[in-house]
Amino acid sequence: MSAAESVLTDGPQRVAGSDGVPLSRRLSTRLLRSELRLIAGRRRNQMGLLVLAAVPVFIAVAVRISSPREGRGPDFLSSITSNGLFVPIAALSVELGLFLPLAIAMLAGDAVAGEANLGTLRYLLTVPVGRTRLLVTKYVSLLIGAVWGVAVVVLAGAIAGIALFGTGPMLTLSGTEISFGSAVWRVVLVSLYIAVGLAALGAVGLFISTLTEQPLAATVALMIFTILSWIADSVPQISWLHPWLLVDQWMAFGDLLRDPPFWDNIAQGLRVDLAYVVVFWLLAWARFAGKDITS
Amino acid sequence: MTHRLDHLQTSVPGGDLAIATRGLTKRFGARAAVDDLDLVVPRGSVYGFLGPNGSGKTTTIRMLLGLVRPSAGTSSLLGQPIPQGAQVVLPRVGSLVEGPAFHPYLSGRANLQRLDAADLTADPRTSRQRIDAALDRVGLLATAGKRYRAYSLGMRQRLAIAAALLMPRELLVLDEPTNGLDPQGTREVRHLVASLASDGTTVFVSSHLLSEVEQMCTHLGVMSDGRLVAQGSTTEVRGGSEPTARVLTEQPTAAVRIMTELGLGGVEAVPGGVRGTPIGVAPEEIVAALVEGGVGVKEFTVTSPSLEDLFVALTGEGFDVSG
């Protein structure tokens, strides 16, 4: 009784601490916002975004300079280049091989392994931040990071493309032309599809990040995973494995540029993405929830 | 709410204790880093947790805070079982574990803001003033805007202490808080601990340097090689050892005879005089008997062994790292 009384008379904050935290505060996004500020404020990440943004600008300028003079080049290229939105699409397909996965791998390396390496993990956990809550926050910030990275490529590409090539009708992969307005929507769909794929890669990265205290090791491991997946996907002798590979349908985003869009491969890709998210998120949780934090 | 708190407080053994462990053990492989530990830390005490480097202090603290799972045994903080009750009780516990750790490219203040943002029990509206108060309390307010990487070791240590003081705490667990601090900083930490303790906060402070904590502790626990070799109030721990009477004289043989007759234990001649253990003999009786016996007393002292001697006797080492 006296112990309880002393808790109660110690002041309102202590009561709030010992009893339930109000629901509104339990759902607070303060930690997530702090996490995003941390990611956005890091010089290395800012440089990474610059690199992501430089690629579409480079593509746009290169195509502009080399585009055929009047009457000499193929019709095909000139009909593509009547709409600047080919630039973000081309940039995404180039960066999806290495740069975008690398960006996710860097963030994933920082997520848990980076905090463990700095020792800040033990201080977060004793604040306390529940381990599940920390993992959810880290994963949500990886998701936002994936969307962020794709958005930077697309926006830089769209601006450079429209500036250099204008806003004419877009030629679909089926050979038909669609208006600029519907072309914008297609680009948004492509971006979202790619972001979902990267988010699934982020789940793999989050799991790897719980295995080590070296952020660089986690980054490298995730890149090895990505590159091995691409290699396995390109070997026809193991085609039975292909439907199980995360990257197998990543390049299927081109199907969204058909008229009408072809959904089968996209749906298959999203199913694989979702399966990877579920499996690796659970693995990460199982690993992290009971882990001894000795860093 | 009274009801529920009451239930929580009384349903767990050791509810009146700030920290209680029973048979707490952690093995890494075959080696027991912490072996069968029964800590008893009363509320309101300043508990000095002593032991040489590598004696298992930090592993114990990690188990108390739910960072590491014990291999065996149980522990409770403020009456809550750990790790089950960690989320409930840790907001009332400020801690410093194995040195400071912060994001190097964030300022001291931004690092504290991050920790405060992580705390669901912290009110965001008072965040700024609480952070300022904590920085002020450790003397870092003026340099709060500097990046953490530019901080000296002493400033880093202070920032870590500030982080432990962001919220009102019932218990502070401070692992080597004076590490890396200059003598002035060490004194300041001592004063800080004393002022926190006078507010009623229980302080559990570990150190491998007894001299740094002995003046502020009401209770002591001494670790050696993963085991608790002594525990109790400072006087209890001290009480295990006896005082020594020393006489400086030029007639040691006579002094030995007289002191032995008086019933002192372990009387022996030492360079320049004689010493013995006065059990049940008042110092003035010894002096009177010596003078009566014609022994010229140049100097007479009765000293209790310093805790430092006791510490060395218990842990049996100086600079060696155990385990």
Boltz contact constraints between the chains, C-beta under 6 A:
constraints:
  - contact:
      token1: [A, 3]
      token2: [B, 9]
      max_distance: 6.0
  - contact:
      token1: [A, 3]
      token2: [B, 15]
      max_distance: 6.0
  - contact:
      token1: [A, 4]
      token2: [B, 5]
      max_distance: 6.0
  - contact:
      token1: [A, 4]
      token2: [B, 6]
      max_distance: 6.0
  - contact:
      token1: [A, 4]
      token2: [B, 9]
      max_distance: 6.0
  - contact:
      token1: [A, 7]
      token2: [B, 5]
      max_distance: 6.0
  - contact:
      token1: [A, 13]
      token2: [B, 168]
      max_distance: 6.0
  - contact:
      token1: [A, 16]
      token2: [B, 121]
      max_distance: 6.0
  - contact:
      token1: [A, 17]
      token2: [B, 91]
      max_distance: 6.0
  - contact:
      token1: [A, 17]
      token2: [B, 92]
      max_distance: 6.0
  - contact:
      token1: [A, 17]
      token2: [B, 121]
      max_distance: 6.0
  - contact:
      token1: [A, 19]
      token2: [B, 1]
      max_distance: 6.0
  - contact:
      token1: [A, 21]
      token2: [B, 120]
      max_distance: 6.0
  - contact:
      token1: [A, 21]
      token2: [B, 121]
      max_distance: 6.0
  - contact:
      token1: [A, 25]
      token2: [B, 120]
      max_distance: 6.0
  - contact:
      token1: [A, 26]
      token2: [B, 120]
      max_distance: 6.0
  - contact:
      token1: [A, 30]
      token2: [B, 117]
      max_distance: 6.0
  - contact:
      token1: [A, 31]
      token2: [B, 117]
      max_distance: 6.0
  - contact:
      token1: [A, 31]
      token2: [B, 118]
      max_distance: 6.0
  - contact:
      token1: [A, 34]
      token2: [B, 114]
      max_distance: 6.0
  - contact:
      token1: [A, 34]
      token2: [B, 117]
      max_distance: 6.0
  - contact:
      token1: [A, 118]
      token2: [B, 101]
      max_distance: 6.0
  - contact:
      token1: [A, 119]
      token2: [B, 101]
      max_distance: 6.0
  - contact:
      token1: [A, 120]
      token2: [B, 101]
      max_distance: 6.0
  - contact:
      token1: [A, 122]
      token2: [B, 67]
      max_distance: 6.0
  - contact:
      token1: [A, 122]
      token2: [B, 97]
      max_distance: 6.0
  - contact:
      token1: [A, 123]
      token2: [B, 101]
      max_distance: 6.0
  - contact:
      token1: [A, 124]
      token2: [B, 118]
      max_distance: 6.0
  - contact:
      token1: [A, 126]
      token2: [B, 65]
      max_distance: 6.0
  - contact:
      token1: [A, 126]
      token2: [B, 90]
      max_distance: 6.0
  - contact:
      token1: [A, 126]
      token2: [B, 95]
      max_distance: 6.0
  - contact:
      token1: [A, 127]
      token2: [B, 115]
      max_distance: 6.0
  - contact:
      token1: [A, 127]
      token2: [B, 118]
      max_distance: 6.0
  - contact:
      token1: [A, 127]
      token2: [B, 119]
      max_distance: 6.0
  - contact:
      token1: [A, 128]
      token2: [B, 86]
      max_distance: 6.0
  - contact:
      token1: [A, 128]
      token2: [B, 87]
      max_distance: 6.0
  - contact:
      token1: [A, 128]
      token2: [B, 90]
      max_distance: 6.0
  - contact:
      token1: [A, 129]
      token2: [B, 118]
      max_distance: 6.0
  - contact:
      token1: [A, 130]
      token2: [B, 87]
      max_distance: 6.0
  - contact:
      token1: [A, 292]
      token2: [B, 68]
      max_distance: 6.0
  - contact:
      token1: [A, 293]
      token2: [B, 67]
      max_distance: 6.0
